[in-house]
Amino acid sequence: MPDRLLDDEALESSAVVANSAMNRERQLAGVNSYTRELGFNPLDWVTARIGQSPQTTIGWLDLCCGTGRCLLQAADTLARDRLDHLVTIVGVDLVDFFDPTPAPGGALQLTCASITSWSPPRRFDLITCVHGLHYLGDKLAVLTNVASWLTDDGRFSADLDLDSIRLADGRPAGRKLASALREAGFAIDTRHRRIGRNGPGVVSLPYTYLGADDRAGPNYTGQPAVNSYYAETHPPRS
Ligand SMILES: C[S@@+](CC[C@H](N)C(=O)[O-])C[C@H]1O[C@@H](n2cnc3c(N)ncnc32)[C@H](O)[C@@H]1O
């Protein structure tokens, strides 16, 4: 384990998290896009859900939304198609680098906050996090929260580098963690380094958070990222 681990407050002021070279400008579709990173077009997903549940407002939450460009493009399309009153899109990011948003009243709300302490105003049909978990300290706490923020038939999809979740001796938590996440109802796609989930759940993972290492160096994206350290705890006997 590194000799210095950061708590959330220190991590959030770290140069690695504030890094201005980070790709915060992914579009909805195309080469540098959410559709490419998630493997599906989130606006198409939301639009299909409107058709299935026309009586309710569909909620899409994007964690670590960066400039919010993808969300703005989705909100513009919904407004053009006169569907914006049927959807709420919430984007949350630690830094206020948001692209200029249209006047309030449309589908989109961009909020400057850390998702480690943010509380959602509602449950969401779709929760996305594109290359955001790499910069968080307690990644497993965020995954636990996300599971409780989904609607009954909600969907979660995010990039996750399992190698960035480490045990006190420095080893990646690896397969054992992947099994614990699967048992807790998450789907792990190791090939694409993604995590997903369908529907909510009360998640309790056998790991205690120790702190974050912002000196872990570049991860598979080529950008410096944050390793998160945990102690294994024994699951309660049933
Ligand atoms: C690589 S960028 C991805 C941005 C966006 N999802 C995209 O793909 O264009 C990662 C984002 O995570 C944000 N971030 C890091 N720590 C965060 C935290 N604790 N809470 C909310 N956002 C955070 C950063 O500010 C940054 O905008």
The ligand as a Gaussian input file, in Angstrom:
#p B3LYP/6-31G(d) Opt

LIG

0 1
 C      -12.559000      11.912000     -17.930000
 S      -13.768000      13.074000     -17.392000
 C      -15.244000      12.396000     -18.185000
 C      -16.310000      13.456000     -18.392000
 C      -17.528000      12.998000     -19.183000
 N      -18.169000      11.857000     -18.573000
 C      -17.128000      12.679000     -20.602000
 O      -16.958000      11.485000     -20.891000
 O      -16.967000      13.598000     -21.406000
 C      -14.006000      12.653000     -15.678000
 C      -14.848000      13.643000     -14.927000
 O      -15.037000      13.195000     -13.580000
 C      -15.184000      14.336000     -12.769000
 N      -15.040000      13.983000     -11.354000
 C      -13.930000      13.547000     -10.721000
 N      -14.193000      13.339000      -9.420000
 C      -15.504000      13.620000      -9.223000
 C      -16.363000      13.602000      -8.098000
 N      -15.919000      13.236000      -6.884000
 N      -17.652000      13.949000      -8.264000
 C      -18.116000      14.335000      -9.477000
 N      -17.344000      14.383000     -10.585000
 C      -16.053000      14.027000     -10.462000
 C      -14.088000      15.255000     -13.314000
 O      -14.250000      16.604000     -12.916000
 C      -14.247000      15.041000     -14.821000
 O      -15.092000      15.998000     -15.398000

